[in-house]
Amino acid sequence: MELTRLRSAGLNLFQPGQRLLYLDPLDTDFTSWETAAQSDLRGERLQSWLSTLRGLPLSGLEDLGSPDFQEWLQQQRWHLEERIAYTAQQVITRLRRSDHLQEAEMVEYRLRSIGLESSPELPQAELPLELHFERPELAEVSEQVLALASKRPHVLLLSGPPGSGKHYELQRLIERGSFMAVEGSSSSLRLTLARVVQVLLPQVLDDIARALRQTLLYPQRLEEDATRVAYALAESRRPLLLYFDAAHEAEPELAQFLLLALSGRSPLLVVLLARSDLPRGPLLRNLWQGLQPYQRHEVVLGEISLTSLTRTLMETQPDLSPAQRGRLAEQLLLLSEGNPYYLRLLLARGEPNPRLPSELRDRWLSESERWPLAERRALARLSLIHGGFDEHLATGLVGDEARTVLDFAFEHRIIREYKTLVTVSWPDLTEWPADPPAPGRYVFSNEPLRITLAGQVPAPERYAVHKRLTDLLADRDPVRAAYYAASTGQEQRAAELRERSLCPVSELWVPPLDPPVGIPEWTPAVSALGSFLDYRLSLEGGRLRIRRRGLYGPAETLRLRFTLPPGEDGPLRLIWRLDFFHTSPEFGDVESRPLAVSFDDEEPRGLLSAARLRSSEWVSEHWMRHELRPLRGGRPHKVELSLRCLDISICIAGLSWGTANLLLPAAAGTVAPRFLPG
């Protein structure tokens, strides 16, 4: 900065093209500290090594420089803190394994003294390099497409969110077939032509080969060269697999080239990898319009199922009992939301851990760095909002550019429209009432992305945003306002806001009966039913499974409405198990009911699992049984099951009214188990 001031003052001390600041690559005390960590640290060596760790790196610079410099500084500080924590953890692990527990505690104490924490040592499972998760939705299509493409051209689109395994499944596809694989370039048709030509030259007739060499040595107009290569592709007899990454961003001229190549009768398979959470670009739109329906195939790589994960754990965790393996699979599935990349990171840790892995944070950070700077900064501020927000709240945080920022974020699917209460009728799973989301109310589409963005906001700015949110939400949402007031040290104001937001807690609770007996073993046959308010419904072997890994903030309520058959007199019998429950008391959920039941317009009755739940824990390994009738007597017309949780995993094994199985109609082609022991 001093050099810049001298130059701006007209003191011509440096040549115009010379950099103002240049540092020779030198070893710093930090690199020496990292290197020393690999040695045998005992006694005085350990004391000397710890004395170097006097505080957090790059501290005391919060008020220096421009916003750009502060953003860079925050990233560097976070990176160095990660390296310090990782290096120290390696030393702690090594000391513990050699029974030097006192020295290990010294390192932990020094970490805590500077504001860092070591993570508990986890057993490292011996995992294969690439864990395989079965995908029934892909296996059948892959075999069919490979057989068809060996006779004439076809296109396969593999779409999915980041980490869904698109590249892994592409590699398996290449290994299963006899096709020669060529990677095309989504950003350059010229580069794609060059790669294809290099593969085709040994395979085609001499006159075609001469024309192809011309495209390499003496390129003409791009359209003319593309036509020559497409014609050669159509005449080739060698099975070729041409694949494109990031096809949702591909250049539009690729479409005409591929349509021409796909019009022949050569053995050609074009595989397109695309993000399902981003809009489709011109390549995908033009291809899907120009191809015959029989030539195009699409597989959306969704969440890994419980069945697939359990089978993977049978190979990686053979020493676990079936019950332990099923419990571990349920925990992993909930934490990862079924994302294969996230699952592999969790399995590599050795046990479930809710902390966002740094690898996943880096991936989303790289994603956000592609956005315009103004939008990225604004969205980082908005990421500090827990729960939904509208344009009015966004304007209060980012100013008059809020509408532009929201339009950008919605177009790129960074945010989505949001509902606060949903009633779903069974078995058709239609929402009631069937209204679209309230216009202009949004949440972030992805919680790891929101966490990553929030982590980029410097502490002083975070404090200012929280104070601003307290003022903006005080009248319209005192629950969230109280949270932000407490986070900025305004304890008295937080208490006043909580007092305004208190709601009476229902005292209607129903304890379970004796545990059910005779619940049969079952083979999971998973059928995804839908997602509502981030509650994911699926049928697994005829049982209704409901999972939610919600966005951090106030809990949301989902209601499942069942119409009762008129010829039955009850009672309602329910067999269920609560595997995980996480409420959010900091947002006013003083006492949440993971599951409640109401007939017609009665007040909901909460179902006790063992005791009233006030914390986050893996709750039960046992099935529970309840029998209920209407409080007012008579014959009811409907019953509602309501769930209100931040995170939950619940399994309903039986639900009947009299002798009628209420879960049976939704299991298409499946017979739900009819066991209701008295």
PEWO-V869140 format. One record per backbone hydrogen bond with DSSP energy under -1.0 kcal/mol. CO is the residue of the C=O (numbers start at 1). NH is the residue of the N-H. If there is no record, write none. Layout:
CO:NH  CO:NH
This chain:
1:5  2:6  3:7  4:8  5:9  6:11  7:10  10:12  11:13  15:18  28:32  29:33  30:34  31:35  32:36  33:37  35:38  36:39  39:41  42:45  43:47  44:48  45:49  46:50  47:51  50:53  52:54  61:64  66:70  67:71  68:72  69:73  70:74  71:75  72:76  73:77  74:78  75:79  76:80  77:81  78:82  79:83  80:84  81:85  82:86  83:87  84:88  85:89  86:90  87:91  88:92  89:93  90:94  91:95  92:96  93:97  94:98  95:100  96:99  99:101  100:104  101:105  102:106  103:107  104:108  105:109  106:110  107:111  108:112  109:113  111:116  112:115  125:127  135:138  135:139  136:140  138:142  139:143  140:144  141:145  142:146  143:147  144:148  145:149  148:151  148:152  154:270  155:297  156:272  157:299  158:274  159:301  160:276  161:164  163:341  165:169  166:170  167:171  168:172  169:173  170:174  171:175  172:176  173:177  180:241  182:243  186:251  188:192  189:193  190:194  191:195  192:196  193:197  194:198  195:199  196:200  197:201  200:203  200:204  205:209  206:210  207:211  208:212  209:213  210:214  211:215  213:217  214:218  221:225  222:226  223:227  224:228  225:229  226:230  227:231  228:232  229:233  230:234  231:235  232:236  239:180  240:269  241:182  242:271  243:184  244:273  246:249  247:250  251:254  252:255  253:257  254:258  255:259  256:260  257:261  258:262  266:268  267:240  268:154  269:242  270:156  271:244  272:158  273:247  274:160  281:285  282:286  283:287  284:288  285:289  286:290  287:291  292:295  295:155  297:157  299:159  300:302  305:309  306:310  307:311  308:312  309:313  310:314  312:316  313:317  317:320  321:325  322:326  323:327  324:328  325:329  326:330  327:331  328:332  329:333  330:334  331:335  332:336  333:337  336:339  338:304  339:343  340:344  341:345  342:346  343:347  344:348  345:349  357:361  358:362  359:363  360:364  361:365  362:366  363:367  364:368  365:369  367:370  368:371  372:376  373:377  374:378  375:379  376:380  377:381  378:382  379:383  381:384  382:385  389:442  390:394  391:395  392:396  394:398  395:399  399:402  401:405  402:406  403:407  404:408  405:409  406:410  407:411  408:412  409:414  409:415  410:413  414:445  416:443  422:559  423:432  424:561  425:429  430:425  433:435  438:441  441:418  442:389  443:416  446:450  447:451  448:452  449:453  450:454  451:455  453:456  454:457  458:462  459:463  460:464  461:465  462:466  463:467  464:468  465:469  466:470  467:471  468:472  469:473  473:477  477:481  478:482  479:483  480:484  481:485  482:486  483:487  485:490  486:489  489:491  490:494  491:495  492:496  493:497  494:498  495:499  496:500  497:501  507:509  508:606  510:608  527:539  530:537  532:535  535:532  536:547  537:529  537:530  538:545  539:527  540:543  543:540  544:652  545:538  546:650  547:536  548:648  557:422  558:643  559:424  560:641  561:426  562:639  565:568  571:658  572:628  573:656  574:626  575:653  575:654  576:624  577:651  578:620  580:649  581:617  582:646  582:647  584:587  584:589  585:588  588:590  595:607  596:642  597:605  598:640  599:602  605:597  606:510  617:581  624:576  625:513  626:574  628:572  637:564  638:600  639:562  640:598  641:560  642:596  643:558  646:550  647:582  648:548  649:579  649:580  650:546  651:577  652:544  654:575  655:662  656:573  657:660  660:657  663:666  664:667  666:668  667:670
